[in-house]
Amino acid sequence: MEKLEGYWMEAQNLCQAVDEHLKETQAQYQTLERKYSKAKRLIKEYQQKEIEFLKKETAQRRIQEESELAHKEEVDKLQEKLL
């Protein structure tokens, strides 16, 4: 009978150890899940910012090219008047 009680106590201790390990693992999983979600959100935000930046850069480049073209045309007209 004492032997059975010893086995029972050993089994309970093992169950407690496994339960503690499970709780630690679950806590680590939740922490990693939060970090993963945050990383995904940040990546999405940075990708959106990159898209907006590229659109803005393209628009500015187009405006600059149009301005340079208008300036060149004006210079050509003025040179033509001088000749």
N, C-alpha and C positions, 0 to 999 in steps of 0.2 A: 504494500500500500504506500509506504514511504517512497518507494521507487517511482510509483505513478505520480505522486505529488511533486516529486522532483522534476519529472518530465513535464508535468503540467506547468510548473513555475518557469522552467526553461522555455517552454513554448510561448508562455505569456511574455516573457522578456524579449524573445525573438520577435513576437508580434509588435511589441512596443517599439523596438528598434526599427523594424521595417516601416511602421507607421510614421515614425519621426523622419526617416529617410524620405518617405513618400511626400510628407508635408514640405520638407526642404526642397525636394525636386519640383513640386508644384509651385512653390514660391519663386524658384529660379525660372521656371517656365513662364510664369506671369510677368516677371521682370523682363525677360527676353522678348516676350510678346509685346510689351509696352514699347521697348526700345525699337523693335522691328516696325511697329506701327508708326512711331515717330520718324524713323528713318524713311519709310515709304512716303509719309506726308512731306517731309523736307525735300525729298527727291522730286516729288510732284511739283512743289512750289518752285524749286530751282529750275525745273524744266519749263514751267510756265513763264518764269521771269526771263529765261533765255529766249523763248519764242517772242516775247514782247520786245526784248532788246533787239533781236534780229529784225523784227518788223520796223522798229523805230530807226535802226541803223540804215535799213534799206530805203525808208522814206527820206531820211536826211541825205543819203547819197543821191537819190533821184532829184531832190530839190537843189542840191549843189550842182549836179550835172546840168540841170535846166538853167540855173543861174549862170554857170560858166558859158553855156551855149548862147544865152541872151547877151552876155557881155561880149563874146566873140563877134556875134552878129553886129552889135553896136560899134565895136572897134572897126570891123570891116566897112560898115557904112561911113564912118567918119574918115577912114583912110581913102575911101572912094571919093568923098567930097573934096578932100585935099588934092587929089590928083586931077 
